[in-house]
Amino acid sequence: MMNHTDGWMSGWMGGGGWMLVWTVIAVLVVVLLAVVIIKLFKK
């Protein structure tokens, strides 16, 4: 591990991948919101 990634990155790698799961969920939510907003503005 690099020194500058000793915080959340080590937790990510050692936390059973839960941070990765929540990151993926958050990205999906943001993408869905963006699609809905784009559709609303195109009407």
A tleap script that builds the chain and sets N, CA, C and O, in Angstrom:
source leaprc.protein.ff14SB
mol = sequence {
  NMET MET ASN HIE THR ASP GLY TRP MET SER
  GLY TRP MET GLY GLY GLY GLY TRP MET LEU
  VAL TRP THR VAL ILE ALA VAL LEU VAL VAL
  VAL LEU LEU ALA VAL VAL ILE ILE LYS LEU
  PHE LYS CLYS
}
set mol.1.N position { 0.825 -1.200 0.000 }
set mol.1.CA position { 0.000 0.000 0.000 }
set mol.1.C position { 0.868 1.262 0.000 }
set mol.1.O position { 1.887 1.337 0.686 }
set mol.2.N position { 0.443 2.230 -0.774 }
set mol.2.CA position { 1.140 3.514 -0.771 }
set mol.2.C position { 0.751 4.286 0.487 }
set mol.2.O position { -0.318 4.060 1.054 }
set mol.3.N position { 1.613 5.186 0.916 }
set mol.3.CA position { 1.369 5.910 2.159 }
set mol.3.C position { 0.136 6.809 2.077 }
set mol.3.O position { -0.580 6.972 3.065 }
set mol.4.N position { -0.112 7.390 0.910 }
set mol.4.CA position { -1.207 8.348 0.830 }
set mol.4.C position { -2.567 7.672 0.691 }
set mol.4.O position { -3.591 8.353 0.637 }
set mol.5.N position { -2.590 6.351 0.633 }
set mol.5.CA position { -3.870 5.644 0.551 }
set mol.5.C position { -4.083 4.797 1.797 }
set mol.5.O position { -4.784 3.786 1.751 }
set mol.6.N position { -3.477 5.208 2.917 }
set mol.6.CA position { -3.570 4.393 4.128 }
set mol.6.C position { -4.907 4.566 4.842 }
set mol.6.O position { -5.205 3.812 5.768 }
set mol.7.N position { -5.710 5.530 4.438 }
set mol.7.CA position { -6.976 5.784 5.117 }
set mol.7.C position { -8.107 4.944 4.575 }
set mol.7.O position { -8.250 3.778 4.945 }
set mol.8.N position { -8.921 5.526 3.695 }
set mol.8.CA position { -10.121 4.828 3.215 }
set mol.8.C position { -9.793 3.670 2.284 }
set mol.8.O position { -10.569 2.719 2.192 }
set mol.9.N position { -8.650 3.731 1.587 }
set mol.9.CA position { -8.313 2.640 0.668 }
set mol.9.C position { -8.043 1.344 1.415 }
set mol.9.O position { -8.480 0.280 0.976 }
set mol.10.N position { -7.326 1.410 2.543 }
set mol.10.CA position { -7.067 0.196 3.312 }
set mol.10.C position { -8.378 -0.338 3.903 }
set mol.10.O position { -8.577 -1.549 3.998 }
set mol.11.N position { -9.274 0.587 4.301 }
set mol.11.CA position { -10.580 0.165 4.786 }
set mol.11.C position { -11.382 -0.489 3.674 }
set mol.11.O position { -12.097 -1.465 3.905 }
set mol.12.N position { -11.261 0.056 2.454 }
set mol.12.CA position { -11.933 -0.504 1.285 }
set mol.12.C position { -11.461 -1.936 1.045 }
set mol.12.O position { -12.276 -2.839 0.855 }
set mol.13.N position { -10.130 -2.142 1.053 }
set mol.13.CA position { -9.574 -3.459 0.747 }
set mol.13.C position { -9.847 -4.451 1.876 }
set mol.13.O position { -10.016 -5.645 1.626 }
set mol.14.N position { -9.890 -3.960 3.124 }
set mol.14.CA position { -10.032 -4.864 4.253 }
set mol.14.C position { -11.435 -4.930 4.812 }
set mol.14.O position { -11.669 -5.616 5.807 }
set mol.15.N position { -12.391 -4.220 4.184 }
set mol.15.CA position { -13.736 -4.155 4.732 }
set mol.15.C position { -14.709 -5.099 4.062 }
set mol.15.O position { -15.917 -4.873 4.120 }
set mol.16.N position { -14.222 -6.141 3.433 }
set mol.16.CA position { -15.103 -7.096 2.789 }
set mol.16.C position { -15.724 -6.552 1.515 }
set mol.16.O position { -16.687 -7.127 1.008 }
set mol.17.N position { -15.193 -5.454 0.987 }
set mol.17.CA position { -15.703 -4.881 -0.257 }
set mol.17.C position { -16.962 -4.059 -0.069 }
set mol.17.O position { -17.588 -3.656 -1.050 }
set mol.18.N position { -17.351 -3.797 1.199 }
set mol.18.CA position { -18.586 -3.040 1.414 }
set mol.18.C position { -18.491 -1.624 0.883 }
set mol.18.O position { -19.467 -1.094 0.353 }
set mol.19.N position { -17.312 -0.994 1.019 }
set mol.19.CA position { -17.151 0.356 0.474 }
set mol.19.C position { -17.320 0.342 -1.037 }
set mol.19.O position { -17.887 1.271 -1.614 }
set mol.20.N position { -16.829 -0.713 -1.676 }
set mol.20.CA position { -16.992 -0.832 -3.128 }
set mol.20.C position { -18.465 -0.980 -3.480 }
set mol.20.O position { -18.944 -0.365 -4.433 }
set mol.21.N position { -19.180 -1.791 -2.716 }
set mol.21.CA position { -20.615 -1.992 -2.969 }
set mol.21.C position { -21.366 -0.669 -2.851 }
set mol.21.O position { -22.158 -0.317 -3.725 }
set mol.22.N position { -21.108 0.075 -1.747 }
set mol.22.CA position { -21.806 1.347 -1.550 }
set mol.22.C position { -21.411 2.373 -2.604 }
set mol.22.O position { -22.236 3.190 -3.013 }
set mol.23.N position { -20.137 2.337 -3.053 }
set mol.23.CA position { -19.708 3.262 -4.104 }
set mol.23.C position { -20.455 2.975 -5.403 }
set mol.23.O position { -20.916 3.895 -6.078 }
set mol.24.N position { -20.573 1.684 -5.752 }
set mol.24.CA position { -21.300 1.309 -6.973 }
set mol.24.C position { -22.762 1.734 -6.874 }
set mol.24.O position { -23.319 2.264 -7.836 }
set mol.25.N position { -23.387 1.506 -5.715 }
set mol.25.CA position { -24.790 1.901 -5.528 }
set mol.25.C position { -24.939 3.416 -5.680 }
set mol.25.O position { -25.866 3.888 -6.338 }
set mol.26.N position { -24.026 4.173 -5.070 }
set mol.26.CA position { -24.090 5.627 -5.149 }
set mol.26.C position { -23.950 6.105 -6.593 }
set mol.26.O position { -24.664 7.011 -7.022 }
set mol.27.N position { -23.026 5.494 -7.343 }
set mol.27.CA position { -22.833 5.874 -8.746 }
set mol.27.C position { -24.093 5.579 -9.552 }
set mol.27.O position { -24.509 6.394 -10.376 }
set mol.28.N position { -24.701 4.419 -9.318 }
set mol.28.CA position { -25.925 4.070 -10.040 }
set mol.28.C position { -27.046 5.066 -9.737 }
set mol.28.O position { -27.781 5.471 -10.637 }
set mol.29.N position { -27.175 5.457 -8.468 }
set mol.29.CA position { -28.212 6.426 -8.087 }
set mol.29.C position { -27.980 7.760 -8.787 }
set mol.29.O position { -28.920 8.371 -9.294 }
set mol.30.N position { -26.728 8.210 -8.813 }
set mol.30.CA position { -26.410 9.483 -9.468 }
set mol.30.C position { -26.724 9.405 -10.957 }
set mol.30.O position { -27.276 10.349 -11.522 }
set mol.31.N position { -26.380 8.295 -11.594 }
set mol.31.CA position { -26.649 8.137 -13.027 }
set mol.31.C position { -28.155 8.143 -13.285 }
set mol.31.O position { -28.621 8.783 -14.227 }
set mol.32.N position { -28.909 7.438 -12.458 }
set mol.32.CA position { -30.359 7.416 -12.632 }
set mol.32.C position { -30.953 8.815 -12.467 }
set mol.32.O position { -31.818 9.218 -13.244 }
set mol.33.N position { -30.493 9.552 -11.462 }
set mol.33.CA position { -30.981 10.922 -11.264 }
set mol.33.C position { -30.640 11.789 -12.466 }
set mol.33.O position { -31.463 12.594 -12.901 }
set mol.34.N position { -29.440 11.635 -13.006 }
set mol.34.CA position { -29.040 12.425 -14.162 }
set mol.34.C position { -29.937 12.122 -15.360 }
set mol.34.O position { -30.337 13.031 -16.087 }
set mol.35.N position { -30.251 10.843 -15.561 }
set mol.35.CA position { -31.127 10.464 -16.683 }
set mol.35.C position { -32.526 11.075 -16.505 }
set mol.35.O position { -33.108 11.594 -17.458 }
set mol.36.N position { -33.050 11.008 -15.290 }
set mol.36.CA position { -34.383 11.573 -15.040 }
set mol.36.C position { -34.371 13.081 -15.273 }
set mol.36.O position { -35.291 13.609 -15.898 }
set mol.37.N position { -33.353 13.782 -14.786 }
set mol.37.CA position { -33.271 15.230 -14.962 }
set mol.37.C position { -33.160 15.581 -16.435 }
set mol.37.O position { -33.812 16.522 -16.889 }
set mol.38.N position { -32.353 14.851 -17.195 }
set mol.38.CA position { -32.196 15.113 -18.626 }
set mol.38.C position { -33.526 14.915 -19.340 }
set mol.38.O position { -33.906 15.712 -20.197 }
set mol.39.N position { -34.231 13.844 -18.979 }
set mol.39.CA position { -35.535 13.598 -19.618 }
set mol.39.C position { -36.514 14.718 -19.297 }
set mol.39.O position { -37.275 15.140 -20.169 }
set mol.40.N position { -36.507 15.208 -18.055 }
set mol.40.CA position { -37.430 16.286 -17.667 }
set mol.40.C position { -37.126 17.564 -18.442 }
set mol.40.O position { -38.036 18.277 -18.865 }
set mol.41.N position { -35.822 17.849 -18.625 }
set mol.41.CA position { -35.448 19.085 -19.327 }
set mol.41.C position { -35.715 18.994 -20.833 }
set mol.41.O position { -35.900 20.017 -21.492 }
set mol.42.N position { -35.734 17.770 -21.376 }
set mol.42.CA position { -35.963 17.623 -22.817 }
set mol.42.C position { -37.431 17.757 -23.175 }
set mol.42.O position { -37.768 17.940 -24.344 }
set mol.43.N position { -38.326 17.668 -22.169 }
set mol.43.CA position { -39.761 17.768 -22.470 }
set mol.43.C position { -40.151 19.197 -22.829 }
set mol.43.O position { -41.319 19.466 -23.111 }
savepdb mol mol.pdb
quit
